[in-house]
Structures are given as structure tokens and as C-alpha cells.
Amino acid sequence: MSSNLLLFEHVRCKLGFDNELMHDVRERLHPTDAVGFAKDMEEFKLFFPEDVIAPEDNDWFRNIRQ
């Protein structure tokens, strides 16, 4: 399990789902990896994953949202 998943699993166990969480990824992911990241994080119900892809890859946002 990745460190992101472990972190958000721990936070959700401690805080529950009444709090909105976001993750500032800072454009580190290739668009296809960003889709996988979004899928992995679904169970933690992120309010917003920030800067998950570079601005030049904006066409991928639709795939990530789905």
C-alpha cells in the first residue's frame, strides 16, 4: 500500500468523513498515473486533489474526474 493510501486511511480512521480533505500533489504525476491515483483515493472521498497533473495536460481532467 502506498504512503498516500496509508496516510489517508489513518486520517479517515481518526477524523471520519465529516471533514473535507485535499491533497496537493504538485504536478508530479503522468496523466495515466493521475487517473490511477484518483481511483485509489476514491474510498477516502477527497474533496479535491490539487495539482495532480501539469497544466499542459488539462485535457486529462475529464478522465480523472470520472
C-alpha positions as CSV (number, residue, x, y, z in Angstrom):
1,M,0.0,0.0,0.0
2,S,1.4,3.4,-0.9
3,S,2.3,6.0,1.7
4,N,-0.6,8.2,0.4
5,L,-3.1,5.4,0.9
6,L,-1.8,4.7,4.4
7,L,-1.9,8.4,5.3
8,F,-5.4,8.9,4.2
9,E,-6.6,5.6,5.7
10,H,-5.2,6.8,9.1
11,V,-6.7,10.2,8.8
12,R,-10.1,8.9,7.9
13,C,-10.0,6.4,10.8
14,K,-9.2,9.3,13.2
15,L,-11.5,12.0,11.7
16,G,-14.2,10.1,9.9
17,F,-15.9,11.5,6.8
18,D,-17.3,14.7,8.3
19,N,-14.1,16.7,7.3
20,E,-13.2,17.6,3.8
21,L,-9.6,16.5,2.8
22,M,-7.5,17.6,-0.1
23,H,-4.1,16.5,-1.3
24,D,-1.7,18.9,-3.1
25,V,0.1,16.5,-5.5
26,R,2.1,19.3,-7.1
27,E,2.1,18.1,-10.8
28,R,4.1,15.0,-10.1
29,L,2.0,12.5,-11.9
30,H,1.8,11.4,-15.5
31,P,-1.8,11.7,-16.6
32,T,-2.4,8.0,-16.7
33,D,-0.9,7.7,-13.2
34,A,-3.2,10.6,-12.0
35,V,-6.2,8.5,-13.1
36,G,-4.9,5.6,-11.1
37,F,-4.3,7.9,-8.1
38,A,-7.8,9.3,-8.3
39,K,-9.2,5.7,-8.4
40,D,-7.1,4.6,-5.4
41,M,-8.2,7.7,-3.4
42,E,-12.0,7.2,-4.1
43,E,-12.6,5.3,-0.9
44,F,-11.3,8.3,1.1
45,K,-13.6,10.8,-0.6
46,L,-11.1,13.6,-1.2
47,F,-12.7,16.9,-1.6
48,F,-10.1,17.9,-4.1
49,P,-6.7,16.6,-5.4
50,E,-4.8,19.7,-6.2
51,D,-2.2,19.9,-9.0
52,V,-2.5,16.3,-9.8
53,I,-1.3,16.9,-13.4
54,A,0.7,19.6,-15.2
55,P,-1.3,22.5,-16.8
56,E,-0.4,21.3,-20.3
57,D,-2.3,18.0,-19.6
58,N,-5.6,19.7,-18.8
59,D,-7.4,17.5,-21.3
60,W,-7.0,14.7,-18.9
61,F,-9.1,16.3,-16.1
62,R,-12.3,14.7,-17.5
63,N,-10.7,11.2,-17.2
64,I,-9.5,11.9,-13.7
65,R,-13.0,13.2,-12.6
66,Q,-14.7,10.1,-13.9
